[in-house]
Amino acid sequence: MTDPIRIMGICGSYDLDSANGHMIDLVLAECKEMGAEVIVWDNKANPLPFVGEDGCWDHDNVKLYKSMADSADAFVLSSPEYHGTMSGVMKNSLDWLSFDQTTGKVFGLISTLGGQSNTTTLNHMRTVVRWIHGWVIPEQLVVSNVKNAFSDDGKILDSNLSKRLVEFSTSLFNNTQKLR
């Protein structure tokens, strides 16, 4: 019997109690229903140092992060858009990944915005993932006007976005099975 697919969520917000953390939770819940094992990196509990900072290469959180990434078959990245690109938290998280953790692995990309929908952050994340030899699924999620996107009980208000979230999760799971 094959081990279950393991999907790792990486949040571009410092705290998982954010719209980006919530989007990761929703996607991973869908994947878990399909049989995946899910893990999430928590920057608040285990902050990653900046790449190049004194002592960073031997930092315990870096070792833990790389170990988690090694064990993952796929990744979900969810970042807010700040000044036309991914957050510094997301960029630093991606900078700590190397070919050893990512080559040939599947990535799903999510972006949240305070205003109108665009794909700039997704395109920047896609470029970085390509550089670290990851494979990005064609489905992507953009949550515009994020402050108005969720009901009080955490459900996505836009039925089209909810449907796309299920399609995104299914694609992530199915393509990970194919490429594993």
C-alpha positions in Angstrom: 0.0 0.0 0.0 1.3 3.5 -0.9 1.7 6.2 1.7 -0.9 8.9 1.5 0.0 12.1 -0.4 1.4 14.7 1.9 0.6 18.4 1.2 2.3 21.2 3.0 0.7 24.7 3.3 2.9 27.7 3.4 1.3 31.0 4.4 2.5 34.4 3.2 1.1 36.1 6.3 3.1 35.9 9.5 0.1 34.5 11.4 -2.0 31.6 10.3 -5.0 33.4 11.8 -5.3 35.4 8.5 -7.2 35.2 5.3 -4.2 33.4 3.7 -4.1 30.9 6.6 -7.8 30.4 6.2 -7.5 29.7 2.5 -4.8 27.2 3.2 -7.1 25.5 5.8 -10.0 25.4 3.3 -7.9 23.8 0.5 -6.2 21.4 2.9 -9.6 20.3 4.3 -10.7 19.4 0.8 -7.5 17.5 0.1 -7.8 15.7 3.5 -11.2 14.5 2.4 -9.6 13.0 -0.7 -7.1 11.1 1.5 -4.2 13.4 1.8 -2.1 14.0 4.9 -1.7 17.7 5.5 0.8 19.9 7.3 1.2 23.6 7.6 4.3 25.7 8.4 3.6 28.1 11.2 5.8 31.2 11.0 4.4 32.6 14.2 5.4 29.5 16.3 8.6 28.9 14.3 9.8 32.1 12.6 12.3 31.6 9.9 15.3 33.9 10.0 16.1 36.0 6.9 18.3 34.2 4.4 21.9 35.4 5.1 21.3 36.5 8.6 24.0 35.6 11.1 23.6 31.9 12.2 20.7 31.3 9.8 22.2 28.3 8.0 22.2 26.3 11.3 19.0 27.7 12.7 16.7 25.0 14.3 13.6 26.4 12.5 15.3 26.3 9.1 16.2 22.6 9.8 12.6 21.8 10.8 11.2 23.7 7.8 13.4 21.9 5.3 12.6 18.6 6.9 8.9 19.3 6.6 9.4 20.3 2.9 11.4 17.2 2.3 8.5 15.1 3.5 5.9 16.9 1.3 4.7 15.7 -2.1 3.0 19.0 -2.8 2.7 22.6 -1.6 -0.1 25.2 -1.3 1.2 28.7 -1.2 -1.1 31.5 -0.1 0.2 35.1 0.0 -1.3 38.5 0.3 -0.4 41.0 -2.3 1.7 43.9 -1.0 2.8 46.6 -3.4 2.3 44.5 -6.5 4.0 41.3 -5.3 4.0 38.5 -2.8 4.7 39.3 0.9 8.2 39.3 2.3 7.1 36.4 4.5 6.3 34.3 1.4 9.5 35.3 -0.4 11.6 34.4 2.6 9.8 31.1 3.0 10.4 30.3 -0.7 14.0 31.4 -0.4 14.6 28.7 2.2 13.4 26.0 -0.2 16.0 24.3 -2.5 15.9 21.9 -5.4 16.2 19.0 -2.9 12.8 19.9 -1.4 10.9 21.0 -4.5 12.2 19.4 -7.8 9.2 17.8 -9.6 6.8 18.5 -6.8 3.4 20.1 -7.3 2.4 23.6 -6.2 -0.9 25.3 -5.9 -1.0 29.1 -5.8 -3.4 31.5 -4.0 -3.3 35.3 -3.7 -5.4 37.6 -1.5 -5.9 41.3 -2.3 -7.6 44.1 -0.5 -8.9 45.6 -3.8 -9.5 44.4 -7.3 -8.5 41.1 -8.7 -5.2 40.6 -10.5 -2.6 37.9 -10.9 0.6 39.7 -10.3 1.4 37.9 -7.0 0.5 34.6 -8.6 2.8 35.3 -11.5 5.7 36.2 -9.2 5.2 33.1 -7.1 5.0 31.0 -10.3 8.4 32.4 -11.4 10.0 31.5 -8.1 8.5 28.0 -8.2 9.8 27.5 -11.7 13.3 28.5 -10.6 13.2 25.9 -7.8 12.0 23.2 -10.3 8.5 22.9 -9.0 5.4 22.2 -11.1 2.5 24.7 -10.7 -1.1 23.4 -11.4 -3.0 25.5 -14.0 -5.8 26.3 -11.6 -5.2 29.2 -9.3 -7.2 31.2 -6.7 -7.4 35.0 -6.3 -9.5 36.4 -3.5 -10.1 40.0 -4.2 -11.8 42.4 -1.6 -10.6 39.9 0.9 -12.2 41.7 3.9 -15.6 40.9 2.4 -14.8 37.4 1.1 -15.9 35.3 4.1 -19.0 34.9 6.2 -18.9 35.2 10.0 -18.6 31.4 10.2 -15.6 31.3 7.7 -17.4 30.2 4.6 -16.5 31.8 1.2 -19.4 34.1 0.2 -18.8 33.9 -3.5 -20.2 30.6 -4.8 -18.0 30.7 -7.9 -14.9 31.1 -5.7 -16.1 28.2 -3.6 -16.5 26.0 -6.7 -13.1 27.1 -7.9 -11.6 26.2 -4.5 -12.9 22.6 -4.9 -11.6 22.4 -8.4 -8.2 23.8 -7.3 -8.0 21.3 -4.5 -9.0 18.4 -6.7 -6.4 19.4 -9.3 -3.7 19.7 -6.6 -4.5 16.2 -5.3 -4.9 14.5 -8.6 -1.8 16.0 -10.2 0.3 15.1 -7.2 -0.9 11.5 -7.5 0.1 11.5 -11.2 3.6 13.1 -10.6 4.5 11.3 -7.4 
